[in-house]
Amino acid sequence: MKMIKAGFVSMVIAICVTAVLLLVGGVPASAEDVVKIGLNYPETGPYAKQGLDQKRASEIAVEEINAAGGILGKKVQLVYRDTKSNAKIAKENAIDLYDKEGVPMILGGSSSAVAIATGKVAKQKNKIFFGTLTYSTETTGEEANKHVFRECYDSYFAAKVLADYMNKNLAGKKYMYITSDYSWGWTTEEAFRKFTGTNDKNEHKALLTKLGSADFTNVLAVAKENKPQVLVLVLFGKDMEIAIKQAYEMGLKKDMQIIVPNLTLDMAQGAGPEAMEGVIGAKPWIWNVPAKYNYPKGIAYVKKYEEKFKRYPTTSGASAYVILHQYKEAVERAKSFDTKAVIAALEGHKYIGLKDEQYWRAFDHQSVQTVYAVKCKPAAEVKKNQYQQDYFEIINVMKGDDAAINFKDWSEIRKKVGTPPELEEYQPAK
């Protein structure tokens, strides 16, 4: 009798637990009903702010995808790894995500060295990697392979749209560069010099700095002594925030125009409205672009993000959001998670993300898109905004096909470094 009662109680408890699970979102899905996707992003380190926005935006995208039935009927589950913006850690994370977690795709970035390292693992494992924040031209240039796609723009786009403005307004000026000493820094300076006609390093000097530096006063003092009319800070994340604040405190802005080739909203906010006032840079997307040009998907995303986090979204997160939706659509066009089939479904595909039309260029897997040169608004105007985040005035716009590297130049760069003219793909061992 006691055994019957015990069995009855167990059955009642099981029914109650099931009922509760159904009320809060259903019974746990089996492994067959889930597809894991890796987010290899900087939770900590000098680019942590950019990483946080990627995480927030990815979670919004996954909520939307799962509410619409998932991908081929499978619910999406994000699996997180912290790169610390370190290429070695990113590589180890990618191996773990592909091998142990079984993800068919990883997205992430913030540091081109990280993106390049992850992309190499993707090729070795016959999987896919999408770069969210990787501006080095090498990512879809010298280091490109069949398994890597970049949704954000690169430094070539940024240099083109900025140079178009600067050559009209700052022609013949003396430049100086302070550059982060890794892939993104080198290629950004190189592209910027090319399009502004400042290739002579004796006339337009440069100084290299280590990623994650805490103090830039020494190099800024050299800049002050050198007296350039244009100071280009090829720095990103926390590095840029520190350097621009110190440049402001040292009075450099009174005597020179400061350029930050790749700007983000969180960087501007971190530096502050006074330090950022008048600074010129480039961006692939801005939170107010959708409303300015009437892009419905972008308007809806900005509204949802703002309601959820009480602030505006940034470029980094926008790319992560678009990538997840693009991956879903590509898998569904391919009717499979098979890597080769998904790559084929992406190549050449045109899409609307959070602005006007973009497309995945087949020869290098770069998302070709409209880009913007911006100038930071006066501090008083920034402070009027409810979040103090309305930093950027658009001063130039360039269509993607005009801003992106062309096939001829891309091929020549690949040839110089001994990389095949066509993107290499995974080859199984014989």
N, C-alpha and C positions, 0 to 999 in steps of 0.2 A: 504493500500500500504506500509506504514511504517513497519507494522507488518511482511509483506512478505519479505521486504528487511532485516529486523532484523533477521528473521529466516534463510534467505539465508546466511547472514554473519556468523551466528552461525554455520551453516552447514560447510561453507568453513573453519572456524577456527578449527572445530572438525577434518575435513579431514587433515588439515595441521599438527595438533598435532599428529594424528595417524601416518602420514608419517614420522614425526621426530622420534617418538618412534620406528618405524620400522627400521629407519636408525641407531639408537644407540643401537639396540639390541632387538627390538620387543616390543609388548604391554605388560603391566604388567601382570604377570601370576596370575591366580586365586589361591585361597588357595588350591584347589584340585590338582593343578599342581606343588606344592612345598612341599618338606619335610624339616623341620627345624632340624638342629643338633646343640647341645649345646657344646660350648667350654668354659669350666670352668677352667680358667687358671690365673696365677699371672700377671696381667698387672702392678701391683705395688708391693712393698715389697722386701724382700731380694732375691727372686728368679725371679725378673722381667725380667732379661736378658733371662733366660730360657723360660719364658712365651712369650716373643716377638718372639723367634724363632718358638715356637709352632704355634703362630698366622700366621706368614709368611708362614710356610710350609703347614698349613691347607688351607690357601687361594689358594696356588698353586694346591693342591690336588683337591679342589672344582672346580677351573677353568677347570682342566683336566676332572673331572667327568661330569661337565655340558656340556662341549664341546662334550663329547661322548654320550650325551643324558640323563644324569642324572642317577637316580636310579629308575628302573622300570618306566621310562618315567617322573619321577618327578625331577625338578631342586632342587639342594641342596642350602639351605640358612643357613649360619652359624649365630648362635645367641651367643653373647659374654657375659660373666660375669667375674668379677674380684674377685678371691679368696683372694687376698692379702697374700696367703700362710697361711690362717687362717681356721682351720677346721670348726669352727662355721659358718663363712661366706660362706664357700664352701657348707655346708649342706643347708643353706637357699637358696643359688643360685640354687642348684640342685632341690629343691622342686619347686621353681619358674619356672625353665626350663621345668621340667616334667609336672607340673600341668597347668601353665598359657600359656607357649609357645607351649606345646604339643609335645616336642621333643621325639622321640623314643630311642635316644641314646645321651649320653654325652661323650666327651673325655676330657682329661686334667690331671693335676697333678702338679708336682713341690711341693713336701712335701707329704710324705706318709700318714701323718695324714689327709691331705686334701683328698687323694685318698680313704682312708678307710671310711671316713665320707660320701663321694659321693657314694661309692659302697653300703653302707647300705641303702641310700635313693633309689638307683636303685632297690634293692630287694623289698623294701616296695611298690614301685610304679609299679613293674612288668615291668621294663625297663632295658636297658643295659648301662654299664659304661666301658670305656676303659681307662686304666691308661697309660699316656705318659711318665711320669717321676716320678716314685715311686719305690724306691730301697729297702724299708724295706721288709724283708722276710715275714712279717705279712700280706701284701696285698694279696698274693695268698697262704698264710699259715694259721695262726690262724684266720684271719679275712676274709678269702676267702668265697665267696658265688657264686651261680650259675649265677649271673647277672654281675659279674666282670671279665674282661679280662685284662691281662697286656702284652703289646707289648714289652716294654723294659726289660732288664734283672733285676735281683735283687742282693742284696749284697752277697748272697750265691755264685752266679756265679762269682762275682768280687773277693771274698775271695779265691775261688778255683783257678782261673787262676793266681792270684798274689802269693798265697802261693806256687804254683808249681814252680814259678820262685824264690821266696825268700828263700824257704827251700834248694834250690841248691846253692844260692849265699850269703845268710845272715844267715845261720844256726847258732844257739847258741848265737845270739846277745841279748842284753838287749833292750827290747821294752818299750815304754810309749805311752799312748793313750790320746788324747784330743778330747772329743766326744760331739757332739750336743745332748742336753738333750730332745730327743723325739724319737718316734718309729724307724725311720730310723737309727738314731745314735746308739741306743741301740743294734738293731739287726745286724748292720754292725760290730760294735766292737765285739759282741759275735761270729759271723761267722769268723771274722778275727783271733780272739784268738784261736778258735777251730782248724783251719787249719794250723796255724803257731806254734802251741804248746806253746802258751804264756798265758795259762789260769790262771797261778799263779799271782793273783793281788798284792801280796806282793812284788814279784820280778818285775813284769811288771805292773807298776802303771797306774792309769787312773784319769783324771779330767773331769768333766762335765761342759759344757758351755750352756748358753741360746741362742736359735735361735734368730738371729737378733742383736747379740752383736756388738758393735762398736769398742771394744778394747780387744785384747787378750794378752797384754803384761804381765799381772799378771800370767796367766797360763803358758805362754811361759817362764817366769822367773823361775817358779817351774821346768819346763822341763830342763832348762839350768842347774839348781842346781842339778837335779837328774841324769844328764849325761847319758841318754839312747844312745845306738848306732843306734837305729831305732825309729824315732818319727812318729807315725801314727796320722794324722789329720783327724778325722772323722767329717769333716765339709763340707758344701756345699754352693754353690752360693756366695753371697757377703761375708758371714762369712769366707769361705775358702780364698777368695781373700785378705781380711784384714789380716788374720792370717799368711798366707804364706809370705806376704810382710813384716810383723813385724818380723817373724822368720828370714828372710833374713837380715833385718836391724840389728837384734840383734846378728848376726853371728852364728846362730844355725846350718846352713847348713855346716859349716866347720867341725863340730864335729859329725854330725849324718846324716843318710840317712832319708830323709823325704818321707813319703808315704801318698798319698791322695787316699783312696780306690776307690772313684767314681769321675772321672774327666770329665769335659766338656770343649770344646774349648773356650767358652765365659768366663769361670772361669779362664782358663790359660791366656787368653788375658787380662783379668781384673787385674790379678796379675802382669803381665809383664814378658818378656823373661828372665831377670836376676834372678828374684825371683823363676821362675819355672824351671830353668836349673837343670837337673839331678833328678827332682822329679819323682817318680814312682807312677802309678795308673792303673786303669782298665776302659775299655769302651766297650759298646756293638756295637759301630759303629763309624767310623771316615770318614771324607769327602774324604780322599784319598784311602780308602779301595777298592771302586769299580774299580778304575783305576789299582791299584796294583794287584788285583786278577781277573780283567776283568769281572765285573758284569754289564751288559748292562743297566739295569733299574737304578742302582745306578749312573752310569756315566751320564745318561740323566738327572737325578734329580739334581745332583751337578752342571751340566752345566746350567740348567735352573735357579737354585737358584742364582748362581754366576752372571749370566747376569742381573738378576732382582735387586739384592741387593748389588752387587760389594763386596762380601765377601763370605766365605765358609759356608755351612750349618753345624749345630751342631746335636748332638745325640738327643736332646729333640725334635727338629723339625722333624727329620727323623722318629721318632716313630709316631708323629701326622700324617704325610703324609701317612705312611704305613697303619695306623689304618683306615683312611677314605676310602682308596682303598679296604682294607679288609672288611669293613662294606658293601660297595657297592656290592662286589662279594658275600658275604654271603647272603644278602637280595635277590640277583638275583638267587642264587642257591635255596634258600627257596621259591622263587616266592612270597614273602610276607614280610611285615615289622613286622609281628607278633613276639613278643619277643621269645617265646618258639621255634618257627621254626628257627629263626636266630641263637639262641644259638646252636641248633642241627646242623646247617650248619657249624658252626665254630669249634665245638669240634672235635679234631683229624685231622683237615684240614691242609695240607701241602701247603706252599706258598713260592714264591720268592718275597721279598720286595726290599731292596736296597743292599742286599749282597747275600750270598748263602741261601740254603733252610732252612726255619724255620717251626715250626708247633705249633698249638694251642693244648697243652696237655689237654686231656679230664678231668683228675682227679682234676686239680687245675686251669686250664685256663691260665697257664703261657705260653708265647711264648718261646719255647725252641730253642736256637740259639747259633751260634759261638760267642765267646767273646775274648777280646784282653787285654793283659797286655802291658802297654806302659811306655816309659821313655821320659821325655821332653828333646828336643834337646838343644845343646849349643845356648846361646843367639845370637851369631853372625850369626848362621845358620838361626834361626827364622827370624832375621831382613832382611835377603836377600829376603825373600818371598814378593811378591807384596802387600799382605795384612798383612804381619807379622802374619800369622795364621798357619804356618806349624810347629806345636809344637811337634808332637808325633812320636816317633820311636817305632814300634811294637817289643816287646822283648819276647812275648809268645802268643800262640794261643791255644784255647781249644774248642773242639766241645761241643755243647749244652748238649748232653746226659751225657757227662762226668762232666760238670760243674753244672748242675741242681740238686737240692735235689731229692732223689728217693722216690718212693711211700711209702716204709716202714718207712723211717725217717719222711716223711711228716705226715703220719697217726699217728705216735707216738706223734708228737708235738701237733696235733689236740686233741688227746686223753688226753694229760696232762692238757690242758686248758678246757676240757669238751665240745669241739666242735664236732659235728657229723662227722663221717669218710667220709661221702659223702657231696658234696656241697649242701647247702640248697637253695631252690628256693621259689619264691613268692607263698603264699597260700591265696586264697581269703577268706574273712570272711564268716563264716557260718551263 
